[in-house]
Amino acid sequence: MWQANVFTIFPDAFPGNLGVSVIGKALEQKKWNLKLVDLKNFPVKSDRIDLTTYGGGAGMILSPIVFEKAIDTLPENERKWKKIYFSPRGRQLQQTDLHELSCQPGVTMLCGRYEGVDQRIIDIYEMEEISIGDFVLLGGEVAAMIIIEGCVRLLPKVIGNSDSISDDSFQNYLLEHDQYTKPAIFNGASVPDILLSGDHQKICEFRLRQSHKITQQRRPDLWAKYVKNILLK
């Protein structure tokens, strides 16, 4: 069973969105497991887990002693799992990361708060710094939920229709084509005729052309990867 270990000072933030829809149902059915480790249970002194920074500066950072105590509570095999720290300076999260993580036994994530964590936590425990975008949040809890949801939906028997995953945006570097449902005409706007034709080959070709066009227009960086890794192979 795939498992997410989350180190946080706000365990009450979970499961949050992870407790609803198919992700929440999969949690109830024990298709995946969520282990929360409350960093406040491992104070370094005077019930504090964060201390002032050497060299001065605003804010407090998580003590490495606190994290050492916390991670030592994990079974030995879980301590070997991939470890992630969420940071604006990290490498940006990709769909390929979620596929890779979902194929592992689990992942350990550290949610920073305030001014962050002691660098030695990242270095000694070989954490990869990951960013979910070019913006700053108050903490890593939302980022952890994003990774967990992204991984769990890829697990076997979580999503009813596996074909819906194969058509996702970012599969093979392409953005998804437009989607339509009934009625065929809404406020004067019609569904493209090809989608009503019943010709599945032509529909697939139409959708692929749409994906090409949308990706070229909106994400030229992805289009360049598609051309290099798919079209030219």
C-alpha positions as CSV (number, residue, x, y, z in Angstrom):
1,M,0.0,0.0,0.0
2,W,1.4,3.4,-1.1
3,Q,2.0,5.7,1.9
4,A,2.7,9.4,2.4
5,N,4.7,10.5,5.4
6,V,4.1,14.2,6.2
7,F,6.1,16.1,8.8
8,T,4.3,19.2,9.8
9,I,3.4,21.5,12.7
10,F,-0.2,21.6,11.5
11,P,-1.4,17.9,11.3
12,D,-5.0,19.2,11.7
13,A,-4.7,20.5,8.1
14,F,-5.0,16.9,6.9
15,P,-6.6,15.1,5.3
16,G,-8.3,18.3,4.0
17,N,-9.1,17.8,0.3
18,L,-7.5,14.4,0.5
19,G,-10.5,13.2,2.5
20,V,-13.1,13.8,-0.3
21,S,-14.0,12.3,-3.7
22,V,-12.2,9.3,-5.1
23,I,-9.0,10.2,-3.1
24,G,-10.9,10.1,0.2
25,K,-12.7,7.0,-0.7
26,A,-9.4,5.3,-1.6
27,L,-8.1,6.4,1.8
28,E,-11.1,4.8,3.5
29,Q,-10.6,1.6,1.5
30,K,-6.9,1.5,2.5
31,K,-5.6,1.8,-1.1
32,W,-3.1,4.3,0.3
33,N,-2.1,5.5,3.8
34,L,-1.4,8.9,5.3
35,K,1.0,9.1,8.2
36,L,1.3,12.5,9.9
37,V,4.2,13.3,12.1
38,D,3.6,16.4,14.4
39,L,6.9,18.2,14.7
40,K,5.7,19.9,17.8
41,N,6.0,16.6,19.7
42,F,9.8,16.9,19.4
43,P,10.8,20.3,21.0
44,V,14.5,21.1,21.2
45,K,14.1,23.3,24.3
46,S,11.4,25.2,26.2
47,D,8.8,23.6,24.0
48,R,10.3,25.3,20.9
49,I,11.0,23.6,17.6
50,D,12.3,26.7,15.8
51,L,15.3,28.9,16.8
52,T,16.9,32.2,15.6
53,T,19.3,32.0,12.7
54,Y,23.0,32.3,12.9
55,G,24.2,35.6,11.3
56,G,21.0,37.4,12.1
57,G,17.9,37.9,10.1
58,A,14.1,38.0,10.5
59,G,12.1,34.9,11.6
60,M,12.9,31.5,13.1
61,I,13.9,28.3,11.4
62,L,13.3,24.6,12.2
63,S,16.1,23.1,14.4
64,P,17.8,20.0,12.8
65,I,17.6,18.3,16.3
66,V,13.8,18.4,16.0
67,F,13.7,16.8,12.6
68,E,16.3,14.2,13.7
69,K,14.1,13.1,16.6
70,A,11.0,13.1,14.4
71,I,12.4,11.0,11.5
72,D,13.9,8.5,13.9
73,T,10.3,7.5,14.8
74,L,9.9,6.0,11.3
75,P,10.7,2.4,10.6
76,E,14.1,1.9,9.0
77,N,12.7,1.0,5.6
78,E,10.6,4.2,5.4
79,R,13.7,6.4,6.3
80,K,15.1,5.2,2.9
81,W,12.2,6.6,0.9
82,K,12.5,9.7,-1.2
83,K,12.4,12.8,0.9
84,I,11.1,16.1,-0.3
85,Y,11.3,19.6,1.2
86,F,9.0,22.3,-0.3
87,S,10.8,25.4,-1.3
88,P,10.4,28.3,-3.8
89,R,14.1,27.7,-4.8
90,G,13.4,24.0,-5.6
91,R,13.0,22.3,-8.9
92,Q,9.5,22.7,-10.3
93,L,7.2,19.7,-9.9
94,Q,6.4,17.8,-13.1
95,Q,3.9,15.1,-13.9
96,T,6.8,12.7,-14.5
97,D,7.7,13.2,-10.8
98,L,4.2,12.0,-9.8
99,H,4.4,9.0,-11.9
100,E,7.8,8.1,-10.5
101,L,6.7,8.6,-6.9
102,S,3.5,6.7,-7.4
103,C,5.6,3.6,-8.3
104,Q,7.5,3.8,-5.1
105,P,6.4,2.3,-1.7
106,G,5.9,5.9,-0.5
107,V,7.3,9.3,0.0
108,T,8.4,11.5,3.0
109,M,7.6,15.2,2.9
110,L,8.7,18.0,5.2
111,C,6.4,21.0,5.3
112,G,8.4,24.1,6.3
113,R,6.9,27.1,8.0
114,Y,8.0,30.7,8.9
115,E,11.5,31.2,7.6
116,G,12.2,27.6,6.7
117,V,14.5,24.9,8.0
118,D,18.2,24.5,8.9
119,Q,20.1,23.7,5.7
120,R,21.7,20.7,7.4
121,I,18.3,18.9,7.4
122,I,18.2,19.1,3.6
123,D,21.9,18.1,3.2
124,I,22.2,15.3,5.8
125,Y,18.9,13.7,4.9
126,E,19.4,14.1,1.2
127,M,16.1,15.9,0.7
128,E,15.1,17.2,-2.8
129,E,13.8,20.7,-2.8
130,I,10.7,20.9,-4.9
131,S,8.6,23.9,-5.9
132,I,5.0,23.8,-7.1
133,G,5.3,27.1,-8.9
134,D,6.8,30.6,-8.9
135,F,5.0,31.9,-5.9
136,V,5.3,31.8,-2.1
137,L,2.9,30.2,0.4
138,L,3.0,30.3,4.2
139,G,3.9,26.6,4.5
140,G,4.3,23.3,2.6
141,E,1.0,21.6,3.6
142,V,-0.8,22.6,0.5
143,A,2.1,21.5,-1.6
144,A,2.2,18.1,0.2
145,M,-1.5,17.7,-0.6
146,I,-0.9,18.4,-4.3
147,I,1.8,15.7,-4.5
148,I,-0.3,13.2,-2.6
149,E,-3.4,13.7,-4.7
150,G,-1.3,13.6,-7.9
151,C,0.2,10.3,-6.9
152,V,-2.8,8.6,-5.4
153,R,-4.9,9.2,-8.6
154,L,-2.3,7.2,-10.5
155,L,-2.5,4.2,-8.2
156,P,-4.2,1.1,-9.5
157,K,-8.0,0.9,-9.0
158,V,-8.3,4.5,-7.6
159,I,-9.7,6.1,-10.8
160,G,-12.5,4.1,-12.3
161,N,-11.7,4.8,-15.9
162,S,-8.0,4.4,-16.5
163,D,-8.3,5.9,-20.0
164,S,-9.1,9.3,-18.4
165,I,-5.5,9.3,-17.0
166,S,-3.9,8.4,-20.3
167,D,-5.6,11.5,-21.8
168,D,-4.4,13.9,-19.1
169,S,-2.5,17.1,-19.9
170,F,1.3,16.7,-19.8
171,Q,1.0,13.0,-21.0
172,N,3.6,12.9,-23.8
173,Y,4.2,16.6,-23.2
174,L,0.9,17.7,-24.7
175,L,-2.0,19.7,-23.2
176,E,-5.4,18.2,-23.3
177,H,-7.9,18.9,-26.1
178,D,-11.2,20.7,-25.6
179,Q,-14.1,18.7,-24.1
180,Y,-17.9,18.9,-24.8
181,T,-21.1,17.4,-23.5
182,K,-24.9,17.8,-24.2
183,P,-26.6,19.9,-25.4
184,A,-25.1,20.0,-28.9
185,I,-26.0,23.7,-29.1
186,F,-25.6,26.0,-26.1
187,N,-26.3,29.7,-26.3
188,G,-25.7,29.5,-30.0
189,A,-22.4,27.7,-29.7
190,S,-22.2,24.3,-31.3
191,V,-20.2,21.2,-30.6
192,P,-17.7,20.5,-33.5
193,D,-19.4,18.4,-36.1
194,I,-16.6,15.8,-36.1
195,L,-17.4,14.9,-32.5
196,L,-20.9,14.0,-33.5
197,S,-19.8,11.9,-36.5
198,G,-19.2,8.6,-34.7
199,D,-15.9,8.2,-36.7
200,H,-13.6,7.4,-33.9
201,Q,-10.4,7.5,-36.0
202,K,-11.2,11.0,-37.2
203,I,-12.2,12.1,-33.7
204,C,-8.8,10.9,-32.4
205,E,-7.1,12.8,-35.2
206,F,-9.1,15.9,-34.5
207,R,-8.3,15.8,-30.8
208,L,-4.6,15.3,-31.4
209,R,-4.6,18.3,-33.8
210,Q,-6.3,20.3,-31.0
211,S,-3.7,19.2,-28.5
212,H,-0.9,20.2,-30.8
213,K,-2.4,23.6,-31.4
214,I,-3.2,24.3,-27.7
215,T,0.2,23.2,-26.6
216,Q,2.0,25.3,-29.3
217,Q,0.1,28.4,-28.3
218,R,0.1,28.1,-24.5
219,R,3.2,26.1,-23.6
220,P,5.9,26.4,-26.3
221,D,8.3,24.9,-23.8
222,L,6.2,21.7,-23.7
223,W,5.8,21.7,-27.5
224,A,9.6,21.8,-27.9
225,K,9.9,18.7,-25.7
226,Y,7.2,17.0,-27.6
227,V,8.9,17.6,-30.9
228,K,12.2,16.5,-29.6
229,N,11.1,13.4,-27.7
230,I,8.1,12.2,-29.6
231,L,7.9,13.6,-33.2
232,L,11.6,13.3,-34.0
233,K,11.9,9.7,-32.6
